[in-house]
């Protein structure tokens, strides 16, 4: 059984693996907060210059962000 951690977005308790918790440096989010964050990032990403968007995607692929 996985341990239970509080969501950093809304505070609800969610079940996540310890490995995931360490990889996310304690910033675990529930699925609702994750979806909301992705939607906000997508909106902000659409407003950026195409070269900035490409650089952000490359950094994500390399694991820098």
C-alpha positions as CSV (number, residue, x, y, z in Angstrom):
1,X,0.0,0.0,0.0
2,X,1.3,3.4,-1.0
3,X,1.6,6.2,1.7
4,X,-0.9,9.1,1.8
5,X,0.3,12.6,1.2
6,X,-1.5,16.0,1.2
7,X,-2.0,17.7,-2.2
8,X,0.0,20.9,-2.3
9,X,-2.8,22.6,-4.3
10,X,-6.0,21.8,-2.4
11,X,-4.9,19.9,0.7
12,X,-6.8,16.7,0.0
13,X,-5.1,13.5,0.9
14,X,-3.9,11.4,-2.0
15,X,-2.2,8.1,-2.3
16,X,1.2,8.3,-4.1
17,X,4.4,6.2,-4.1
18,X,7.3,7.4,-2.0
19,X,9.4,7.4,-5.2
20,X,7.0,9.8,-6.9
21,X,7.0,12.0,-3.7
22,X,10.8,12.2,-3.8
23,X,10.9,12.8,-7.6
24,X,8.5,15.7,-7.2
25,X,10.4,17.0,-4.2
26,X,7.3,16.9,-2.0
27,X,5.2,18.9,-4.4
28,X,2.6,16.2,-5.1
29,X,-0.7,17.2,-6.6
30,X,-4.1,15.5,-7.0
31,X,-5.4,14.9,-10.5
32,X,-7.7,17.9,-10.4
33,X,-4.9,20.3,-9.4
34,X,-2.6,18.7,-12.0
35,X,-5.2,19.3,-14.7
36,X,-5.8,22.9,-13.6
37,X,-2.0,23.6,-13.6
38,X,-1.5,22.1,-17.1
39,X,-4.4,24.1,-18.4
40,X,-2.9,27.3,-16.9
41,X,0.5,26.5,-18.4
42,X,-1.0,25.8,-21.8
43,X,-2.8,29.2,-21.7
44,X,0.4,30.9,-20.8
45,X,2.4,28.9,-23.4
46,X,0.0,30.0,-26.2
47,X,0.9,33.6,-25.5
48,X,4.6,33.2,-25.9
49,X,6.8,33.5,-29.0
50,X,7.1,30.3,-31.0
51,X,10.8,30.0,-30.3
52,X,10.2,30.4,-26.5
53,X,7.6,27.6,-26.7
54,X,10.1,25.3,-28.6
55,X,12.7,26.0,-25.9
56,X,10.3,25.2,-23.1
57,X,9.4,21.9,-24.8
58,X,13.0,20.9,-25.3
59,X,13.8,21.7,-21.6
60,X,10.8,19.5,-20.6
61,X,12.1,16.6,-22.7
62,X,15.6,16.9,-21.2
63,X,14.0,17.0,-17.7
64,X,15.3,20.5,-16.8
65,X,11.9,21.9,-15.7
